[in-house]
Amino acid sequence: MIQIEKLRSRDELRGLVSAAKQDGKRVVFTNGCFDILHPGHVVYLKKAAELGDVLILALNSDTSVKQLKGPTRPILNEHERAVTMSGLESITWLVLFNETRVTSLLECLKPDVWVKGGDYTLESLDAGEREMAQSLGIQVRFIPPVEGISTTSILERIERALKQDRGEA
């Protein structure tokens, strides 16, 4: 199995975040499934990293992806996704999480900034996550999505291509 150098446990991250903050670094946190890495993800993560000195990616486990996206997902398992995401320069550390919400991670890590995609608004965030961020003084920032590209749209293109290959279109 491929070693994932950037992958850390919650406990390890708590200490790393504390040390980074003591060094005056701004800690940025984001989360997601990142099932099939695409240009929209790369741009999003690059912009998120530019908001601070350290970027932590909380990657949904296979269990939580299934709960969020349905029984046919993820396409790539959590280890494959973690290997892929750890190869991105913009990401400092990764953590896998089984929950569908990051409330406990926000409470544990206390980042300076929590970044979400522009398809979210402050009002559309999960109430518990939003309240946790507000209570800890975590700044919430939104990065607009890259127009016309998403994991869902890529899967739809693959499905159309397979149908064409089979002569069904």
Secondary structure, DSSP 8 states (H G I E B T S, - for coil): ----TTB--HHHHHHHHHHHHHTT--EEEEEE---S--HHHHHHHHHHHTTSSEEEEEEE-HHHHHHHH-TT--SS-HHHHHHHHHT-TT-SEEEEE-SSS-HHHHHHH--SEEEEETT--TTTS-HHHHHHHHHHT-EEEEE---TT--HHHHHHHHHHHHHHHTT--
